[in-house]
Amino acid sequence: MTKSPILIAQISDLHVKAPGHLAYRRVDTALALSRCVDELNRFVPRIDLVVISGDLADTPSTAEYDHLKSLLAGLAIPFVAVPGNHDSRALMRAAFPDHCFAMPSGALNRRVELADLDLLLLDSSVPGHPHGELGDETLHWLDAELSARADRPALLFLHHPPFAAGIWHMDRQNLRNADALAEIVARHPRVQLIGCGHVHRATLTRFAGVLCTICPAPNHAVDLDLAERQPPSFRIEPPAFNLHAWFPGAAFGTLVTHQIPIGDFGGPHPFFNADGTLID
């Protein structure tokens, strides 16, 4: 892996409220996004693209999207976004009129080309409901896109995970027709990753033979309740985002995903003295 990678930062579940409001009367999601933007801007080497995998707004409302746009105005990196269950397709289209969605109405799907890499953003939102589903139009679009460029690696992004994470109240909101997605992914070996959001915590599994991740959030995390001990709850845990580094190479290249904490931490500190000996 000697060639420079393409760097794609994935952030998710921003839940931006109108100015002066806190999520669940406790979480300052706007401040959390501002800190995330600062972290993205200062990362070296420069990130090529930011993918926002859903729940950009919280209620949603025009005021929230206006506030979101003001917060993202400081981002020095291009970004693309797909809606989550807290978003509105109509308000997202109005907020981002320069985003080239694949269809003039309905689902906000999109293809993005980065050199020899394709990113396919899938709208899994179901208006008025918390669970996810990929409509027939989206599934046909995905299959056609993957068939058209079989020699190019592809990364898929959507909001709702197509698998159960073990958190009971989130699993009942995941992607309802995951089998339909699995059938398409299994036919197209160029799919190298499926990146999701919704659960607000870093999670990794395999789906249809492909690595599938859930991105952590910059604000709050869904509590890791694997024993159904309590009602739906969240925790304030260290915020983070995912950084997908794609290295060009033989076949479909190599993809490596890093989890990047948001905040100021000690370092970098050297391991070795000036003479090459290990610092003791």
Backbone hydrogen bonds in HBPLUS format (Angstrom, degrees):
<---DONOR---> <-ACCEPTOR-->    atom                        ^
c    i                          cat <-CA-CA->   ^        H-A-AA   ^      H-
h    n   atom  resd res      DA  || num        DHA   H-A  angle D-A-AA Bond
n    s   type  num  typ     dist DA aas  dist angle  dist       angle   num
A0006-ILE N   A0246-TRP O   2.84 MM 240  5.15 158.6  1.88 147.3 149.3     1
A0246-TRP N   A0006-ILE O   2.92 MM 240  5.15 166.1  1.94 153.8 154.8     2
A0048-ASP N   A0007-LEU O   2.92 MM  41  5.31 139.9  2.09 132.5 144.9     3
A0049-LEU N   A0007-LEU O   3.35 MM  42  6.82 147.7  2.46 154.4 160.5     4
A0008-ILE N   A0244-HIS O   2.88 MM 236  5.07 167.1  1.90 150.2 154.6     5
A0244-HIS N   A0008-ILE O   2.79 MM 236  5.07 168.4  1.80 155.8 151.6     6
A0009-ALA N   A0049-LEU O   2.93 MM  40  6.34 150.8  2.01 161.2 163.9     7
A0051-VAL N   A0009-ALA O   2.76 MM  42  6.17 161.9  1.79 163.5 169.9     8
A0010-GLN N   A0242-ASN O   2.74 MM 232  5.12 169.4  1.75 152.6 156.0     9
A0242-ASN N   A0010-GLN O   3.15 MM 232  5.12 156.5  2.21 156.1 153.4    10
A0011-ILE N   A0051-VAL O   2.93 MM  40  6.28 155.5  2.00 154.8 162.9    11
A0053-SER N   A0011-ILE O   2.97 MM  42  6.48 153.4  2.04 155.4 160.2    12
A0013-ASP N   A0054-GLY O   2.95 MM  41  5.73 144.8  2.08 157.1 164.3    13
A0014-LEU N   A0055-ASP O   2.87 MM  41  5.98 113.5  2.32 130.3 148.0    14
A0015-HIS N   A0055-ASP O   2.93 MM  40  5.65 174.2  1.93 151.6 152.4    15
A0016-VAL N   A0056-LEU O   3.05 MM  40  6.28 166.8  2.06 140.9 138.3    16
A0021-HIS N   A0018-ALA O   3.09 MM   3  5.80 149.8  2.19 152.1 151.8    17
A0025-ARG N   A0022-LEU O   3.29 MM   3  4.75 154.0  2.36 114.2 107.7    18
A0023-ALA N   A0027-VAL O   2.80 MM   4  4.90 151.6  1.88 154.7 146.7    19
A0026-ARG N   A0023-ALA O   2.97 MM   3  5.86 170.3  1.98 125.9 129.1    20
A0027-VAL N   A0023-ALA O   2.91 MM   4  4.90 179.2  1.91 148.4 148.5    21
A0029-THR N   A0027-VAL O   3.11 MM   2  5.65 121.4  2.47 106.1  90.2    22
A0032-ALA N   A0028-ASP O   3.09 MM   4  6.37 156.5  2.15 146.6 153.8    23
A0033-LEU N   A0029-THR O   2.96 MM   4  6.15 152.1  2.04 141.5 147.9    24
A0034-SER N   A0030-ALA O   2.97 MM   4  6.25 156.7  2.03 148.4 155.0    25
A0035-ARG N   A0031-LEU O   3.03 MM   4  6.32 157.2  2.09 151.1 156.0    26
A0036-CYS N   A0032-ALA O   3.03 MM   4  6.25 148.2  2.13 140.5 149.8    27
A0037-VAL N   A0033-LEU O   2.82 MM   4  6.11 158.9  1.87 156.5 161.1    28
A0038-ASP N   A0034-SER O   3.07 MM   4  6.34 158.0  2.12 145.4 150.9    29
A0039-GLU N   A0035-ARG O   3.04 MM   4  6.29 154.5  2.11 143.5 150.1    30
A0040-LEU N   A0036-CYS O   2.91 MM   4  6.21 159.4  1.96 154.7 160.2    31
A0041-ASN N   A0037-VAL O   2.95 MM   4  6.13 162.0  1.98 152.5 157.2    32
A0042-ARG N   A0038-ASP O   3.13 MM   4  6.28 146.6  2.24 145.2 152.9    33
A0043-PHE N   A0040-LEU O   3.38 MM   3  5.45 157.4  2.44 101.9 108.4    34
A0050-VAL N   A0078-PRO O   2.98 MM  28  6.31 151.3  2.06 148.1 157.2    35
A0080-VAL N   A0050-VAL O   2.93 MM  30  6.43 149.3  2.03 161.3 171.3    36
A0052-ILE N   A0080-VAL O   2.90 MM  28  6.25 159.5  1.94 150.8 157.7    37
A0082-VAL N   A0052-ILE O   3.06 MM  30  6.44 152.3  2.14 171.9 179.4    38
A0064-GLU N   A0061-SER O   3.12 MM   3  5.22 121.2  2.49  95.9 110.0    39
A0065-TYR N   A0061-SER O   3.13 MM   4  6.54 159.4  2.18 152.1 157.0    40
A0066-ASP N   A0062-THR O   2.89 MM   4  6.11 153.3  1.96 151.2 159.1    41
A0067-HIS N   A0063-ALA O   2.99 MM   4  6.17 156.2  2.04 142.9 149.1    42
A0068-LEU N   A0064-GLU O   2.81 MM   4  6.04 158.2  1.85 148.3 155.2    43
A0069-LYS N   A0065-TYR O   2.90 MM   4  6.08 160.4  1.94 146.2 150.5    44
A0070-SER N   A0066-ASP O   3.10 MM   4  6.38 151.1  2.19 143.0 150.4    45
A0071-LEU N   A0067-HIS O   3.03 MM   4  6.33 148.6  2.13 148.8 157.4    46
A0071-LEU N   A0068-LEU O   3.11 MM   3  5.15 120.2  2.48  95.6 110.4    47
A0072-LEU N   A0068-LEU O   2.89 MM   4  6.16 155.2  1.95 154.0 161.4    48
A0073-ALA N   A0069-LYS O   2.97 MM   4  5.98 121.3  2.32 136.1 149.7    49
A0075-LEU N   A0072-LEU O   2.96 MM   3  5.25 163.1  1.99 112.3 117.9    50
A0087-ASP N   A0084-GLY O   3.12 MM   3  5.39 162.3  2.15 110.7 116.1    51
A0092-MET N   A0088-SER O   2.89 MM   4  6.02 150.5  1.98 147.8 156.3    52
A0093-ARG N   A0089-ARG O   2.92 MM   4  6.17 160.4  1.96 152.9 157.8    53
A0094-ALA N   A0090-ALA O   3.06 MM   4  6.29 155.6  2.12 143.2 150.1    54
A0095-ALA N   A0091-LEU O   2.86 MM   4  5.97 147.5  1.97 139.4 148.6    55
A0096-PHE N   A0092-MET O   2.94 MM   4  6.03 151.1  2.03 151.0 156.8    56
A0099-HIS N   A0096-PHE O   3.13 MM   3  5.64 168.5  2.14 118.3 121.9    57
A0102-ALA N   A0109-ASN O   2.75 MM   7  5.49 169.0  1.76 144.1 147.5    58
A0110-ARG N   A0121-LEU O   3.03 MM  11  5.05 151.6  2.11 137.6 140.8    59
A0121-LEU N   A0110-ARG O   2.76 MM  11  5.05 171.9  1.77 164.0 164.8    60
A0112-VAL N   A0119-LEU O   2.83 MM   7  5.01 157.4  1.88 148.7 154.8    61
A0119-LEU N   A0112-VAL O   2.79 MM   7  5.01 159.0  1.84 156.2 161.2    62
A0114-LEU N   A0117-LEU O   2.82 MM   3  5.10 173.9  1.83 159.4 161.1    63
A0117-LEU N   A0114-LEU O   2.88 MM   3  5.10 157.6  1.93 125.6 132.4    64
A0118-ASP N   A0153-PRO O   3.02 MM  35  6.27 166.5  2.04 155.1 159.3    65
A0155-LEU N   A0118-ASP O   2.90 MM  37  6.38 152.0  1.98 154.7 163.1    66
A0120-LEU N   A0155-LEU O   2.89 MM  35  6.25 165.3  1.91 163.9 168.3    67
A0157-PHE N   A0120-LEU O   2.98 MM  37  6.31 155.3  2.04 154.9 155.2    68
A0122-LEU N   A0157-PHE O   2.79 MM  35  6.07 170.7  1.80 172.4 175.6    69
A0133-GLU N   A0124-SER O   2.91 MM   9  4.98 154.3  1.98 133.0 139.7    70
A0129-HIS N   A0126-VAL O   2.91 MM   3  5.54 151.0  1.99 158.6 156.6    71
A0132-GLY N   A0174-ASN O   3.18 MM  42  5.64 173.6  2.19 124.9 124.2    72
A0176-ARG N   A0132-GLY O   2.77 MM  44  5.92 172.3  1.77 150.1 147.3    73
A0138-THR N   A0135-GLY O   3.03 MM   3  5.21 118.0  2.43 100.5 115.4    74
A0139-LEU N   A0135-GLY O   2.94 MM   4  6.28 161.4  1.98 158.1 163.6    75
A0140-HIS N   A0136-ASP O   2.93 MM   4  6.10 163.6  1.96 153.2 157.2    76
A0141-TRP N   A0137-GLU O   2.98 MM   4  6.08 154.9  2.04 140.1 147.7    77
A0142-LEU N   A0138-THR O   2.86 MM   4  6.07 160.9  1.89 152.4 157.2    78
A0143-ASP N   A0139-LEU O   3.00 MM   4  6.20 167.9  2.02 150.7 153.6    79
A0144-ALA N   A0140-HIS O   2.98 MM   4  6.13 160.4  2.02 148.1 153.7    80
A0145-GLU N   A0141-TRP O   2.90 MM   4  6.09 159.2  1.94 151.1 157.0    81
A0146-LEU N   A0142-LEU O   2.94 MM   4  6.14 164.6  1.96 156.5 160.2    82
A0147-SER N   A0143-ASP O   2.97 MM   4  6.06 145.4  2.10 140.8 150.4    83
A0148-ALA N   A0144-ALA O   3.00 MM   4  6.08 141.4  2.16 144.1 153.3    84
A0152-ARG N   A0149-ARG O   3.17 MM   3  5.81 172.4  2.18 124.7 126.3    85
A0154-ALA N   A0190-ARG O   2.85 MM  36  5.74 155.9  1.91 147.4 141.7    86
A0192-GLN N   A0154-ALA O   2.84 MM  38  5.92 167.1  1.85 168.5 170.2    87
A0156-LEU N   A0193-LEU O   2.91 MM  37  6.17 175.6  1.91 157.9 157.8    88
A0195-GLY N   A0156-LEU O   2.76 MM  39  6.15 166.7  1.78 159.3 160.8    89
A0158-LEU N   A0195-GLY O   3.05 MM  37  6.50 155.0  2.12 160.2 167.2    90
A0197-GLY N   A0159-HIS O   2.96 MM  38  4.83 162.0  1.99 127.4 130.9    91
A0175-LEU N   A0161-PRO O   2.95 MM  14  5.79 172.6  1.95 153.9 151.9    92
A0170-MET N   A0167-ILE O   2.98 MM   3  5.55 139.8  2.14 118.8 130.4    93
A0171-ASP N   A0167-ILE O   2.88 MM   4  5.93 158.7  1.92 160.7 166.7    94
A0173-GLN N   A0170-MET O   2.88 MM   3  5.22 155.4  1.94 110.6 118.6    95
A0174-ASN N   A0171-ASP O   3.39 MM   3  5.24 171.7  2.40 103.3 104.3    96
A0180-ALA N   A0177-ASN O   3.13 MM   3  5.62 131.4  2.38 108.4 119.1    97
A0182-ALA N   A0178-ALA O   2.86 MM   4  6.13 158.6  1.91 153.7 160.3    98
A0183-GLU N   A0179-ASP O   3.03 MM   4  6.26 153.3  2.10 147.3 152.8    99
A0184-ILE N   A0180-ALA O   3.43 MM   4  6.70 155.3  2.50 140.7 145.9   100
A0185-VAL N   A0181-LEU O   2.95 MM   4  6.21 171.5  1.96 161.0 163.2   101
A0186-ALA N   A0182-ALA O   2.91 MM   4  5.95 161.3  1.94 150.8 155.8   102
A0187-ARG N   A0184-ILE O   3.07 MM   3  5.32 136.9  2.26 103.2 115.0   103
A0188-HIS N   A0185-VAL O   3.07 MM   3  5.32 153.8  2.14 108.0 116.2   104
A0191-VAL N   A0188-HIS O   3.22 MM   3  6.23 174.9  2.22 130.0 130.7   105
A0194-ILE N   A0211-LEU O   3.04 MM  17  6.45 146.1  2.16 151.3 160.3   106
A0213-THR N   A0194-ILE O   2.92 MM  19  6.38 155.1  1.98 161.6 169.9   107
A0196-CYS N   A0213-THR O   2.82 MM  17  5.98 152.2  1.90 147.8 157.3   108
A0215-CYS N   A0196-CYS O   2.96 MM  19  6.16 156.1  2.02 138.4 142.5   109
A0203-THR N   A0214-ILE O   3.26 MM  11  4.90 151.7  2.34 129.3 131.4   110
A0214-ILE N   A0203-THR O   2.87 MM  11  4.90 151.5  1.95 137.9 140.4   111
A0205-THR N   A0212-CYS O   2.98 MM   7  5.39 150.2  2.07 152.7 161.5   112
A0212-CYS N   A0205-THR O   2.83 MM   7  5.39 164.9  1.86 154.5 151.8   113
A0207-PHE N   A0210-VAL O   2.75 MM   3  5.21 164.6  1.77 150.7 154.8   114
A0210-VAL N   A0207-PHE O   2.89 MM   3  5.21 164.1  1.91 115.0 120.4   115
A0240-ALA N   A0217-ALA O   3.29 MM  23  5.95 161.2  2.33 127.6 132.1   116
A0221-ALA N   A0235-ARG O   2.84 MM  14  5.28 169.9  1.85 163.3 164.9   117
A0235-ARG N   A0221-ALA O   2.75 MM  14  5.28 159.7  1.79 157.5 164.8   118
A0223-ASP N   A0233-SER O   3.06 MM  10  5.65 174.0  2.06 129.4 131.0   119
A0225-ASP N   A0223-ASP O   2.85 MM   2  5.58 132.0  2.08 107.9  92.9   120
A0262-ILE N   A0239-PRO O   3.00 MM  23  5.48 160.8  2.04 133.3 131.4   121
A0241-PHE N   A0260-ILE O   3.01 MM  19  5.40 147.2  2.12 140.5 150.3   122
A0260-ILE N   A0241-PHE O   2.81 MM  19  5.40 169.4  1.82 168.1 170.1   123
A0243-LEU N   A0258-HIS O   2.74 MM  15  5.07 160.5  1.77 156.7 160.7   124
A0258-HIS N   A0243-LEU O   2.83 MM  15  5.07 163.8  1.85 144.3 148.6   125
A0245-ALA N   A0256-VAL O   2.71 MM  11  5.16 177.1  1.71 166.1 165.3   126
A0256-VAL N   A0245-ALA O   2.88 MM  11  5.16 159.5  1.92 144.1 151.0   127
A0247-PHE N   A0254-THR O   2.72 MM   7  5.09 168.0  1.74 161.7 162.5   128
A0254-THR N   A0247-PHE O   2.91 MM   7  5.09 160.2  1.95 146.9 153.6   129
A0253-GLY N   A0250-ALA O   2.96 MM   3  5.49 165.5  1.98 135.5 140.0   130
A0279-ILE N   A0271-PHE O   2.91 MM   8  5.87 177.1  1.91 149.1 149.6   131
A0273-ASN N   A0277-THR O   2.70 MM   4  5.34 165.5  1.72 166.1 169.3   132
A0276-GLY N   A0273-ASN O   2.95 MM   3  5.30 161.5  1.99 115.2 118.5   133
